Amino acid sequence: MIKVIQDDITTLKVDAIVNAANNGLLGGGGVDGAIHAAAGSQLLKFTKTLGGCETGDAKLSSGFKLPAKYIIHTVGPVWQGGVCTESELLSQCYQRSFELAYSNNIKSIAFPAISTGVYGYPKKAAAVIATNCMRQYESKFDEIIVCCFNEADVELYERLLGNSSQAA
Ligand code: ADP
């Protein structure tokens, strides 16, 4: 089941939330900053040991003080006009996050709209990629949550998920 909600992802009681992190995995602004603030300083202590993360890849940590058991840190591409394999890299973020989740027996997982904040990826194009990946992995999870931060994103995702043939 794929569910679209409007919420602060740090409050969700799921097996794993996904963080739109940066290459250093040392925290930052946006959802990354919110997750680090809510998870507590033990998170940074741990992510410092991970040696960073390539764009398009994903790494796992505990949720520390979060209600979620795990955090999957993935690094989305910075939008550069679409000529630098951004779409492949964004798709890889979702795929690697799902693979990591599946191999750790995670059944419920919540995603923010990766790369669509500071990294500037156009929201609709990013949502098409996200929903196509989610459809591919839907049967392997009990619950996939699209955690939107504003109402416009909720409408966008619901439209795409309600009519996935046009989203492809
Ligand atoms: P990126 O650097 O990958 O663009 P951002 O954190 O700037 O990451 O933005 C990614 C998305 O996360 C944006 O759509 C933003 O509105 C959303 N966002 C920011 N804070 C939260 C939060 N606490 N919970 C869920 N989504 C959030």
Backbone and ligand atoms as CSV (ligand in chain L), in Angstrom:
chain,resi,resn,atom,element,x,y,z
A,1,MET,N,N,0.834,-1.190,0.000
A,1,MET,CA,C,0.000,0.000,0.000
A,1,MET,C,C,0.885,1.261,0.000
A,2,ILE,N,N,0.551,2.196,-0.870
A,2,ILE,CA,C,1.268,3.480,-0.882
A,2,ILE,C,C,0.308,4.555,-0.379
A,3,LYS,N,N,0.750,5.242,0.676
A,3,LYS,CA,C,-0.111,6.237,1.320
A,3,LYS,C,C,0.542,7.618,1.208
A,4,VAL,N,N,-0.255,8.632,0.920
A,4,VAL,CA,C,0.262,10.000,0.859
A,4,VAL,C,C,-0.248,10.761,2.083
A,5,ILE,N,N,0.658,11.365,2.831
A,5,ILE,CA,C,0.237,12.144,3.999
A,5,ILE,C,C,0.973,13.491,4.007
A,6,GLN,N,N,0.435,14.405,4.783
A,6,GLN,CA,C,1.128,15.684,5.017
A,6,GLN,C,C,1.540,15.717,6.474
A,7,ASP,N,N,2.834,15.701,6.727
A,7,ASP,CA,C,3.298,15.609,8.115
A,7,ASP,C,C,4.775,15.963,8.191
A,8,ASP,N,N,5.247,16.054,9.418
A,8,ASP,CA,C,6.675,16.169,9.691
A,8,ASP,C,C,7.206,14.748,9.792
A,9,ILE,N,N,8.105,14.374,8.916
A,9,ILE,CA,C,8.545,12.974,8.829
A,9,ILE,C,C,9.202,12.494,10.124
A,10,THR,N,N,9.724,13.418,10.912
A,10,THR,CA,C,10.410,13.006,12.150
A,10,THR,C,C,9.440,12.451,13.196
A,11,THR,N,N,8.151,12.677,13.003
A,11,THR,CA,C,7.171,12.240,14.010
A,11,THR,C,C,6.586,10.855,13.704
A,12,LEU,N,N,6.967,10.279,12.563
A,12,LEU,CA,C,6.283,9.053,12.128
A,12,LEU,C,C,6.813,7.795,12.821
A,13,LYS,N,N,5.871,6.985,13.276
A,13,LYS,CA,C,6.232,5.725,13.927
A,13,LYS,C,C,6.182,4.613,12.884
A,14,VAL,N,N,7.250,4.505,12.147
A,14,VAL,CA,C,7.355,3.494,11.086
A,14,VAL,C,C,8.674,2.753,11.296
A,15,ASP,N,N,8.885,1.695,10.544
A,15,ASP,CA,C,10.162,0.974,10.686
A,15,ASP,C,C,11.320,1.872,10.262
A,16,ALA,N,N,11.139,2.595,9.156
A,16,ALA,CA,C,12.230,3.458,8.686
A,16,ALA,C,C,11.702,4.722,8.044
A,17,ILE,N,N,12.391,5.831,8.318
A,17,ILE,CA,C,12.167,7.051,7.531
A,17,ILE,C,C,13.407,7.272,6.682
A,18,VAL,N,N,13.203,7.900,5.534
A,18,VAL,CA,C,14.313,8.190,4.636
A,18,VAL,C,C,14.699,9.653,4.817
A,19,ASN,N,N,15.995,9.886,4.883
A,19,ASN,CA,C,16.526,11.243,5.017
A,19,ASN,C,C,17.114,11.708,3.689
A,20,ALA,N,N,16.747,12.902,3.259
A,20,ALA,CA,C,17.384,13.521,2.085
A,20,ALA,C,C,18.664,14.180,2.581
A,21,ALA,N,N,19.722,13.386,2.634
A,21,ALA,CA,C,20.983,13.814,3.242
A,21,ALA,C,C,21.899,14.464,2.201
A,22,ASN,N,N,23.109,14.806,2.616
A,22,ASN,CA,C,24.118,15.289,1.667
A,22,ASN,C,C,25.333,14.367,1.708
A,23,ASN,N,N,26.288,14.573,0.820
A,23,ASN,CA,C,27.390,13.615,0.669
A,23,ASN,C,C,28.190,13.358,1.953
A,24,GLY,N,N,28.285,14.364,2.794
A,24,GLY,CA,C,29.074,14.202,4.011
A,24,GLY,C,C,28.363,13.423,5.107
A,25,LEU,N,N,27.054,13.331,5.015
A,25,LEU,CA,C,26.206,12.720,6.060
A,25,LEU,C,C,26.432,13.383,7.413
A,26,LEU,N,N,26.657,14.675,7.382
A,26,LEU,CA,C,26.955,15.372,8.631
A,26,LEU,C,C,25.833,16.318,9.051
A,27,GLY,N,N,24.651,16.096,8.517
A,27,GLY,CA,C,23.521,16.966,8.833
A,27,GLY,C,C,23.512,18.162,7.912
A,28,GLY,N,N,22.442,18.957,7.989
A,28,GLY,CA,C,22.321,20.117,7.107
A,28,GLY,C,C,21.016,20.811,7.384
A,29,GLY,N,N,20.437,21.405,6.330
A,29,GLY,CA,C,19.164,22.104,6.507
A,29,GLY,C,C,18.009,21.200,6.133
A,30,GLY,N,N,16.843,21.792,5.995
A,30,GLY,CA,C,15.657,21.079,5.528
A,30,GLY,C,C,15.331,19.849,6.351
A,31,VAL,N,N,14.922,18.810,5.663
A,31,VAL,CA,C,14.498,17.589,6.354
A,31,VAL,C,C,15.681,16.948,7.087
A,32,ASP,N,N,16.864,17.069,6.531
A,32,ASP,CA,C,18.084,16.534,7.152
A,32,ASP,C,C,18.302,17.164,8.531
A,33,GLY,N,N,18.202,18.483,8.596
A,33,GLY,CA,C,18.369,19.184,9.865
A,33,GLY,C,C,17.307,18.794,10.870
A,34,ALA,N,N,16.072,18.658,10.384
A,34,ALA,CA,C,14.966,18.281,11.271
A,34,ALA,C,C,15.190,16.878,11.837
A,35,ILE,N,N,15.671,15.978,10.997
A,35,ILE,CA,C,15.903,14.598,11.447
A,35,ILE,C,C,17.040,14.551,12.466
A,36,HIS,N,N,18.123,15.260,12.181
A,36,HIS,CA,C,19.239,15.277,13.144
A,36,HIS,C,C,18.808,15.900,14.475
A,37,ALA,N,N,18.025,16.966,14.403
A,37,ALA,CA,C,17.573,17.621,15.642
A,37,ALA,C,C,16.691,16.681,16.463
A,38,ALA,N,N,15.810,15.970,15.781
A,38,ALA,CA,C,14.875,15.110,16.509
A,38,ALA,C,C,15.522,13.803,16.969
A,39,ALA,N,N,16.487,13.309,16.213
A,39,ALA,CA,C,17.113,12.025,16.568
A,39,ALA,C,C,18.142,12.196,17.689
A,40,GLY,N,N,18.672,13.401,17.825
A,40,GLY,CA,C,19.644,13.658,18.885
A,40,GLY,C,C,21.084,13.526,18.389
A,41,SER,N,N,22.008,13.956,19.226
A,41,SER,CA,C,23.410,14.070,18.799
A,41,SER,C,C,24.087,12.722,18.548
A,42,GLN,N,N,23.502,11.656,19.056
A,42,GLN,CA,C,24.072,10.327,18.796
A,42,GLN,C,C,24.046,9.992,17.304
A,43,LEU,N,N,23.069,10.571,16.613
A,43,LEU,CA,C,22.973,10.311,15.166
A,43,LEU,C,C,24.211,10.834,14.452
A,44,LEU,N,N,24.587,12.074,14.729
A,44,LEU,CA,C,25.757,12.662,14.067
A,44,LEU,C,C,27.025,11.889,14.437
A,45,LYS,N,N,27.108,11.502,15.670
A,45,LYS,CA,C,28.250,10.719,16.134
A,45,LYS,C,C,28.382,9.449,15.284
A,46,PHE,N,N,27.247,8.835,15.004
A,46,PHE,CA,C,27.262,7.606,14.198
A,46,PHE,C,C,27.530,7.897,12.725
A,47,THR,N,N,26.832,8.895,12.159
A,47,THR,CA,C,26.990,9.125,10.717
A,47,THR,C,C,28.415,9.578,10.368
A,48,LYS,N,N,29.092,10.165,11.339
A,48,LYS,CA,C,30.501,10.537,11.123
A,48,LYS,C,C,31.366,9.313,10.845
A,49,THR,N,N,30.931,8.166,11.306
A,49,THR,CA,C,31.727,6.940,11.117
A,49,THR,C,C,31.458,6.274,9.764
A,50,LEU,N,N,30.483,6.793,9.015
A,50,LEU,CA,C,30.064,6.097,7.791
A,50,LEU,C,C,30.900,6.462,6.560
A,51,GLY,N,N,31.709,7.485,6.667
A,51,GLY,CA,C,32.559,7.857,5.531
A,51,GLY,C,C,31.796,8.481,4.379
A,52,GLY,N,N,30.720,9.162,4.675
A,52,GLY,CA,C,29.950,9.845,3.627
A,52,GLY,C,C,29.130,8.892,2.793
A,53,CYS,N,N,28.513,9.423,1.759
A,53,CYS,CA,C,27.625,8.626,0.909
A,53,CYS,C,C,27.628,9.246,-0.492
A,54,GLU,N,N,27.765,8.381,-1.502
A,54,GLU,CA,C,27.733,8.862,-2.893
A,54,GLU,C,C,26.325,9.336,-3.251
A,55,THR,N,N,26.235,10.268,-4.148
A,55,THR,CA,C,24.933,10.666,-4.685
A,55,THR,C,C,24.286,9.436,-5.347
A,56,GLY,N,N,23.032,9.183,-4.999
A,56,GLY,CA,C,22.324,8.020,-5.554
A,56,GLY,C,C,22.441,6.767,-4.704
A,57,ASP,N,N,23.261,6.834,-3.660
A,57,ASP,CA,C,23.418,5.673,-2.782
A,57,ASP,C,C,22.663,5.922,-1.470
A,58,ALA,N,N,22.650,4.936,-0.584
A,58,ALA,CA,C,21.917,5.050,0.678
A,58,ALA,C,C,22.641,4.283,1.779
A,59,LYS,N,N,22.559,4.800,2.993
A,59,LYS,CA,C,23.172,4.135,4.152
A,59,LYS,C,C,22.194,4.122,5.325
A,60,LEU,N,N,22.344,3.121,6.158
A,60,LEU,CA,C,21.394,2.887,7.252
A,60,LEU,C,C,21.946,3.332,8.605
A,61,SER,N,N,21.069,3.897,9.425
A,61,SER,CA,C,21.431,4.103,10.834
A,61,SER,C,C,20.225,3.741,11.679
A,62,SER,N,N,20.461,3.667,12.964
A,62,SER,CA,C,19.365,3.552,13.926
A,62,SER,C,C,18.558,4.857,13.891
A,63,GLY,N,N,17.355,4.839,14.433
A,63,GLY,CA,C,16.556,6.059,14.529
A,63,GLY,C,C,16.881,6.873,15.773
A,64,PHE,N,N,17.700,6.324,16.640
A,64,PHE,CA,C,18.049,6.973,17.905
A,64,PHE,C,C,16.783,7.468,18.612
A,65,LYS,N,N,16.633,8.780,18.845
A,65,LYS,CA,C,15.464,9.239,19.636
A,65,LYS,C,C,14.167,9.344,18.831
A,66,LEU,N,N,14.211,9.020,17.561
A,66,LEU,CA,C,12.990,9.113,16.738
A,66,LEU,C,C,12.030,7.972,17.062
A,67,PRO,N,N,10.753,8.167,16.788
A,67,PRO,CA,C,9.834,7.037,16.892
A,67,PRO,C,C,10.142,5.944,15.852
A,68,ALA,N,N,10.752,6.333,14.741
A,68,ALA,CA,C,11.126,5.340,13.716
A,68,ALA,C,C,12.341,4.545,14.190
A,69,LYS,N,N,12.344,3.254,13.834
A,69,LYS,CA,C,13.433,2.373,14.281
A,69,LYS,C,C,14.740,2.673,13.534
A,70,TYR,N,N,14.615,2.944,12.248
A,70,TYR,CA,C,15.797,3.195,11.417
A,70,TYR,C,C,15.657,4.501,10.631
A,71,ILE,N,N,16.812,5.008,10.219
A,71,ILE,CA,C,16.859,6.099,9.238
A,71,ILE,C,C,17.681,5.598,8.049
A,72,ILE,N,N,17.155,5.776,6.868
A,72,ILE,CA,C,17.917,5.481,5.651
A,72,ILE,C,C,18.344,6.827,5.071
A,73,HIS,N,N,19.644,7.044,5.033
A,73,HIS,CA,C,20.177,8.319,4.545
A,73,HIS,C,C,20.521,8.153,3.075
A,74,THR,N,N,19.842,8.897,2.240
A,74,THR,CA,C,20.156,8.829,0.815
A,74,THR,C,C,20.499,10.225,0.317
A,75,VAL,N,N,21.333,10.287,-0.706
A,75,VAL,CA,C,21.786,11.585,-1.205
A,75,VAL,C,C,21.251,11.798,-2.616
A,76,GLY,N,N,20.327,12.721,-2.729
A,76,GLY,CA,C,19.743,13.038,-4.023
A,76,GLY,C,C,20.665,13.942,-4.827
A,77,PRO,N,N,20.422,14.018,-6.133
A,77,PRO,CA,C,21.231,14.910,-6.977
A,77,PRO,C,C,20.803,16.363,-6.818
A,78,VAL,N,N,21.748,17.258,-6.997
A,78,VAL,CA,C,21.433,18.682,-7.110
A,78,VAL,C,C,20.956,18.898,-8.549
A,79,TRP,N,N,19.817,19.570,-8.725
A,79,TRP,CA,C,19.290,19.821,-10.072
A,79,TRP,C,C,20.215,20.754,-10.821
A,80,GLN,N,N,20.622,20.314,-12.022
A,80,GLN,CA,C,21.518,21.158,-12.826
A,80,GLN,C,C,20.968,21.343,-14.227
A,81,GLY,N,N,19.628,21.346,-14.312
A,81,GLY,CA,C,18.983,21.546,-15.600
A,81,GLY,C,C,18.599,20.244,-16.289
A,82,GLY,N,N,18.936,19.131,-15.699
A,82,GLY,CA,C,18.524,17.838,-16.252
A,82,GLY,C,C,19.541,17.193,-17.164
A,83,VAL,N,N,20.706,17.795,-17.289
A,83,VAL,CA,C,21.699,17.284,-18.245
A,83,VAL,C,C,22.807,16.468,-17.563
A,84,CYS,N,N,22.697,16.278,-16.259
A,84,CYS,CA,C,23.769,15.599,-15.528
A,84,CYS,C,C,23.290,14.305,-14.877
A,85,THR,N,N,22.520,13.531,-15.609
A,85,THR,CA,C,21.962,12.249,-15.130
A,85,THR,C,C,21.193,12.379,-13.805
A,86,GLU,N,N,20.598,13.543,-13.583
A,86,GLU,CA,C,19.854,13.730,-12.339
A,86,GLU,C,C,18.716,12.718,-12.188
A,87,SER,N,N,18.023,12.420,-13.288
A,87,SER,CA,C,16.867,11.516,-13.158
A,87,SER,C,C,17.319,10.107,-12.778
A,88,GLU,N,N,18.414,9.635,-13.364
A,88,GLU,CA,C,18.933,8.309,-12.997
A,88,GLU,C,C,19.356,8.297,-11.531
A,89,LEU,N,N,20.026,9.359,-11.128
A,89,LEU,CA,C,20.508,9.418,-9.743
A,89,LEU,C,C,19.354,9.475,-8.751
A,90,LEU,N,N,18.313,10.227,-9.085
A,90,LEU,CA,C,17.177,10.306,-8.171
A,90,LEU,C,C,16.470,8.945,-8.090
A,91,SER,N,N,16.333,8.303,-9.225
A,91,SER,CA,C,15.722,6.975,-9.247
A,91,SER,C,C,16.555,5.995,-8.412
A,92,GLN,N,N,17.857,6.081,-8.534
A,92,GLN,CA,C,18.748,5.223,-7.727
A,92,GLN,C,C,18.559,5.442,-6.232
A,93,CYS,N,N,18.324,6.694,-5.826
A,93,CYS,CA,C,18.089,6.987,-4.399
A,93,CYS,C,C,16.929,6.153,-3.873
A,94,TYR,N,N,15.839,6.161,-4.634
A,94,TYR,CA,C,14.664,5.400,-4.189
A,94,TYR,C,C,14.951,3.901,-4.238
A,95,GLN,N,N,15.591,3.450,-5.314
A,95,GLN,CA,C,15.878,2.016,-5.445
A,95,GLN,C,C,16.800,1.529,-4.337
A,96,ARG,N,N,17.895,2.228,-4.099
A,96,ARG,CA,C,18.860,1.819,-3.069
A,96,ARG,C,C,18.220,1.869,-1.686
A,97,SER,N,N,17.366,2.860,-1.461
A,97,SER,CA,C,16.675,2.947,-0.169
A,97,SER,C,C,15.758,1.741,0.029
A,98,PHE,N,N,15.025,1.391,-1.018
A,98,PHE,CA,C,14.146,0.218,-0.915
A,98,PHE,C,C,14.947,-1.068,-0.729
A,99,GLU,N,N,16.058,-1.203,-1.446
A,99,GLU,CA,C,16.872,-2.419,-1.323
A,99,GLU,C,C,17.438,-2.559,0.085
A,100,LEU,N,N,17.944,-1.445,0.598
A,100,LEU,CA,C,18.490,-1.445,1.961
A,100,LEU,C,C,17.387,-1.776,2.971
A,101,ALA,N,N,16.231,-1.208,2.768
A,101,ALA,CA,C,15.097,-1.480,3.662
A,101,ALA,C,C,14.715,-2.949,3.595
A,102,TYR,N,N,14.601,-3.467,2.403
A,102,TYR,CA,C,14.173,-4.854,2.231
A,102,TYR,C,C,15.173,-5.813,2.882
A,103,SER,N,N,16.450,-5.557,2.702
A,103,SER,CA,C,17.460,-6.465,3.251
A,103,SER,C,C,17.571,-6.341,4.771
A,104,ASN,N,N,16.959,-5.324,5.355
A,104,ASN,CA,C,16.949,-5.188,6.816
A,104,ASN,C,C,15.576,-5.473,7.411
A,105,ASN,N,N,14.755,-6.134,6.613
A,105,ASN,CA,C,13.444,-6.581,7.096
A,105,ASN,C,C,12.506,-5.446,7.498
A,106,ILE,N,N,12.701,-4.312,6.889
A,106,ILE,CA,C,11.852,-3.148,7.140
A,106,ILE,C,C,10.556,-3.313,6.347
A,107,LYS,N,N,9.437,-3.133,7.025
A,107,LYS,CA,C,8.138,-3.369,6.374
A,107,LYS,C,C,7.383,-2.072,6.090
A,108,SER,N,N,7.663,-1.050,6.896
A,108,SER,CA,C,6.995,0.241,6.665
A,108,SER,C,C,8.062,1.322,6.522
A,109,ILE,N,N,7.912,2.138,5.492
A,109,ILE,CA,C,8.964,3.105,5.165
A,109,ILE,C,C,8.337,4.409,4.674
A,110,ALA,N,N,8.878,5.527,5.151
A,110,ALA,CA,C,8.348,6.838,4.758
A,110,ALA,C,C,9.424,7.654,4.063
A,111,PHE,N,N,9.050,8.252,2.948
A,111,PHE,CA,C,9.977,9.076,2.151
A,111,PHE,C,C,9.568,10.546,2.161
A,112,PRO,N,N,10.530,11.459,2.241
A,112,PRO,CA,C,10.247,12.861,1.913
A,112,PRO,C,C,10.422,13.017,0.395
A,113,ALA,N,N,10.150,14.201,-0.119
A,113,ALA,CA,C,10.332,14.448,-1.560
A,113,ALA,C,C,11.798,14.808,-1.791
A,114,ILE,N,N,12.601,13.755,-1.963
A,114,ILE,CA,C,14.065,13.896,-2.068
A,114,ILE,C,C,14.451,14.862,-3.200
A,115,SER,N,N,15.400,15.711,-2.919
A,115,SER,CA,C,15.994,16.663,-3.880
A,115,SER,C,C,15.108,17.849,-4.253
A,116,THR,N,N,13.877,17.895,-3.747
A,116,THR,CA,C,12.971,18.953,-4.225
A,116,THR,C,C,12.987,20.215,-3.372
A,117,GLY,N,N,13.857,20.237,-2.364
A,117,GLY,CA,C,13.988,21.438,-1.539
A,117,GLY,C,C,15.167,22.257,-2.032
A,118,VAL,N,N,16.172,22.352,-1.199
A,118,VAL,CA,C,17.382,23.117,-1.511
A,118,VAL,C,C,18.049,22.625,-2.806
A,119,TYR,N,N,17.942,21.332,-3.092
A,119,TYR,CA,C,18.602,20.765,-4.278
A,119,TYR,C,C,17.880,21.092,-5.586
A,120,GLY,N,N,16.687,21.682,-5.488
A,120,GLY,CA,C,16.062,22.316,-6.650
A,120,GLY,C,C,15.475,21.434,-7.739
A,121,TYR,N,N,15.301,20.146,-7.482
A,121,TYR,CA,C,14.739,19.262,-8.525
A,121,TYR,C,C,13.277,19.648,-8.763
A,122,PRO,N,N,12.847,19.812,-10.013
A,122,PRO,CA,C,11.442,20.175,-10.256
A,122,PRO,C,C,10.500,19.148,-9.627
A,123,LYS,N,N,9.511,19.657,-8.917
A,123,LYS,CA,C,8.685,18.802,-8.071
A,123,LYS,C,C,7.933,17.720,-8.840
A,124,LYS,N,N,7.374,18.094,-9.978
A,124,LYS,CA,C,6.565,17.094,-10.690
A,124,LYS,C,C,7.454,15.983,-11.260
A,125,ALA,N,N,8.547,16.375,-11.882
A,125,ALA,CA,C,9.462,15.371,-12.458
A,125,ALA,C,C,9.986,14.442,-11.362
A,126,ALA,N,N,10.282,15.003,-10.202
A,126,ALA,CA,C,10.776,14.185,-9.090
A,126,ALA,C,C,9.682,13.236,-8.595
A,127,ALA,N,N,8.463,13.725,-8.557
A,127,ALA,CA,C,7.352,12.903,-8.059
A,127,ALA,C,C,7.037,11.753,-9.021
A,128,VAL,N,N,7.208,11.976,-10.307
A,128,VAL,CA,C,6.994,10.900,-11.293
A,128,VAL,C,C,8.015,9.783,-11.046
A,129,ILE,N,N,9.262,10.167,-10.843
A,129,ILE,CA,C,10.315,9.175,-10.565
A,129,ILE,C,C,10.016,8.439,-9.256
A,130,ALA,N,N,9.677,9.197,-8.224
A,130,ALA,CA,C,9.410,8.603,-6.908
A,130,ALA,C,C,8.257,7.608,-6.984
A,131,THR,N,N,7.167,8.007,-7.603
A,131,THR,CA,C,5.985,7.130,-7.614
A,131,THR,C,C,6.218,5.898,-8.490
A,132,ASN,N,N,6.959,6.049,-9.573
A,132,ASN,CA,C,7.267,4.869,-10.395
A,132,ASN,C,C,8.087,3.853,-9.605
A,133,CYS,N,N,9.070,4.316,-8.847
A,133,CYS,CA,C,9.868,3.407,-8.010
A,133,CYS,C,C,9.017,2.775,-6.929
A,134,MET,N,N,8.160,3.575,-6.324
A,134,MET,CA,C,7.307,3.049,-5.247
A,134,MET,C,C,6.402,1.939,-5.762
A,135,ARG,N,N,5.863,2.130,-6.934
A,135,ARG,CA,C,5.020,1.087,-7.541
A,135,ARG,C,C,5.789,-0.221,-7.717
A,136,GLN,N,N,7.057,-0.097,-8.119
A,136,GLN,CA,C,7.887,-1.287,-8.339
A,136,GLN,C,C,8.097,-2.090,-7.057
A,137,TYR,N,N,8.194,-1.398,-5.942
A,137,TYR,CA,C,8.514,-2.068,-4.678
A,137,TYR,C,C,7.297,-2.280,-3.784
A,138,GLU,N,N,6.151,-1.835,-4.227
A,138,GLU,CA,C,4.946,-1.844,-3.385
A,138,GLU,C,C,4.666,-3.216,-2.771
A,139,SER,N,N,4.802,-4.271,-3.555
A,139,SER,CA,C,4.425,-5.608,-3.078
A,139,SER,C,C,5.388,-6.142,-2.018
A,140,LYS,N,N,6.551,-5.555,-1.909
A,140,LYS,CA,C,7.548,-6.059,-0.948
A,140,LYS,C,C,7.414,-5.423,0.439
A,141,PHE,N,N,6.535,-4.426,0.575
A,141,PHE,CA,C,6.398,-3.704,1.845
A,141,PHE,C,C,4.936,-3.665,2.295
A,142,ASP,N,N,4.739,-3.583,3.604
A,142,ASP,CA,C,3.371,-3.440,4.123
A,142,ASP,C,C,2.855,-2.032,3.832
A,143,GLU,N,N,3.739,-1.055,4.021
A,143,GLU,CA,C,3.309,0.336,3.880
A,143,GLU,C,C,4.451,1.221,3.372
A,144,ILE,N,N,4.186,1.911,2.289
A,144,ILE,CA,C,5.113,2.922,1.784
A,144,ILE,C,C,4.402,4.267,1.943
A,145,ILE,N,N,5.025,5.175,2.676
A,145,ILE,CA,C,4.393,6.469,2.941
A,145,ILE,C,C,5.137,7.574,2.203
A,146,VAL,N,N,4.393,8.367,1.452
A,146,VAL,CA,C,4.945,9.578,0.869
A,146,VAL,C,C,4.623,10.674,1.877
A,147,CYS,N,N,5.659,11.186,2.547
A,147,CYS,CA,C,5.434,12.181,3.593
A,147,CYS,C,C,5.704,13.571,3.036
A,148,CYS,N,N,4.618,14.258,2.680
A,148,CYS,CA,C,4.741,15.592,2.069
A,148,CYS,C,C,4.767,16.654,3.150
A,149,PHE,N,N,5.409,17.754,2.825
A,149,PHE,CA,C,5.521,18.833,3.805
A,149,PHE,C,C,4.494,19.920,3.545
A,150,ASN,N,N,3.880,19.915,2.371
A,150,ASN,CA,C,2.851,20.921,2.095
A,150,ASN,C,C,1.737,20.310,1.247
A,151,GLU,N,N,0.642,21.051,1.186
A,151,GLU,CA,C,-0.562,20.525,0.553
A,151,GLU,C,C,-0.405,20.344,-0.960
A,152,ALA,N,N,0.361,21.228,-1.586
A,152,ALA,CA,C,0.555,21.123,-3.036
A,152,ALA,C,C,1.230,19.805,-3.391
A,153,ASP,N,N,2.181,19.377,-2.566
A,153,ASP,CA,C,2.854,18.097,-2.804
A,153,ASP,C,C,1.890,16.932,-2.616
A,154,VAL,N,N,1.024,17.037,-1.628
A,154,VAL,CA,C,0.027,15.974,-1.396
A,154,VAL,C,C,-0.821,15.807,-2.654
A,155,GLU,N,N,-1.292,16.914,-3.189
A,155,GLU,CA,C,-2.143,16.858,-4.390
A,155,GLU,C,C,-1.390,16.264,-5.571
A,156,LEU,N,N,-0.143,16.674,-5.727
A,156,LEU,CA,C,0.692,16.169,-6.822
A,156,LEU,C,C,0.857,14.651,-6.731
A,157,TYR,N,N,1.239,14.177,-5.571
A,157,TYR,CA,C,1.468,12.733,-5.398
A,157,TYR,C,C,0.174,11.939,-5.523
A,158,GLU,N,N,-0.895,12.473,-4.979
A,158,GLU,CA,C,-2.160,11.740,-5.071
A,158,GLU,C,C,-2.616,11.628,-6.514
A,159,ARG,N,N,-2.416,12.691,-7.253
A,159,ARG,CA,C,-2.784,12.664,-8.674
A,159,ARG,C,C,-1.961,11.604,-9.412
A,160,LEU,N,N,-0.678,11.571,-9.164
A,160,LEU,CA,C,0.188,10.610,-9.855
A,160,LEU,C,C,-0.114,9.172,-9.437
A,161,LEU,N,N,-0.366,8.976,-8.182
A,161,LEU,CA,C,-0.624,7.612,-7.706
A,161,LEU,C,C,-2.012,7.128,-8.077
A,162,GLY,N,N,-2.922,8.075,-8.250
A,162,GLY,CA,C,-4.278,7.704,-8.654
A,162,GLY,C,C,-4.361,7.339,-10.117
A,163,ASN,N,N,-3.362,7.731,-10.876
A,163,ASN,CA,C,-3.388,7.463,-12.315
A,163,ASN,C,C,-1.956,7.223,-12.795
A,164,SER,N,N,-1.406,6.067,-12.350
A,164,SER,CA,C,0.010,5.834,-12.581
A,164,SER,C,C,0.378,5.634,-14.040
A,165,SER,N,N,-0.620,5.307,-14.886
A,165,SER,CA,C,-0.282,5.099,-16.298
A,165,SER,C,C,0.176,6.408,-16.945
A,166,GLN,N,N,-0.440,7.509,-16.485
A,166,GLN,CA,C,-0.009,8.801,-17.034
A,166,GLN,C,C,1.272,9.301,-16.392
A,167,ALA,N,N,1.589,8.725,-15.224
A,167,ALA,CA,C,2.793,9.151,-14.524
A,167,ALA,C,C,4.038,8.539,-15.154
A,168,ALA,N,N,3.858,7.450,-15.866
A,168,ALA,CA,C,5.020,6.719,-16.396
A,168,ALA,C,C,5.656,7.463,-17.552
L,1,ADP,P1,P,17.120,18.383,-0.650
L,1,ADP,O1,O,18.424,18.996,-0.216
L,1,ADP,O2,O,17.261,16.915,-1.024
L,1,ADP,O3,O,16.411,19.186,-1.680
L,1,ADP,P2,P,15.388,19.410,1.490
L,1,ADP,O4,O,15.387,18.969,2.910
L,1,ADP,O5,O,15.811,20.799,1.194
L,1,ADP,O6,O,16.263,18.312,0.696
L,1,ADP,O7,O,13.935,19.198,0.873
L,1,ADP,C1,C,13.394,17.943,0.543
L,1,ADP,C2,C,11.906,17.943,0.811
L,1,ADP,O8,O,11.672,17.718,2.194
L,1,ADP,C3,C,11.201,19.245,0.466
L,1,ADP,O9,O,10.018,18.933,-0.255
L,1,ADP,C4,C,10.875,19.845,1.832
L,1,ADP,O10,O,9.700,20.613,1.799
L,1,ADP,C5,C,10.675,18.586,2.648
L,1,ADP,N1,N,10.813,18.709,4.112
L,1,ADP,C6,C,11.511,19.601,4.826
L,1,ADP,N2,N,11.410,19.333,6.147
L,1,ADP,C7,C,10.615,18.229,6.255
L,1,ADP,C8,C,10.107,17.440,7.349
L,1,ADP,N3,N,10.400,17.733,8.620
L,1,ADP,N4,N,9.311,16.367,7.058
L,1,ADP,C9,C,9.004,16.065,5.785
L,1,ADP,N5,N,9.445,16.741,4.719
L,1,ADP,C10,C,10.235,17.816,4.955
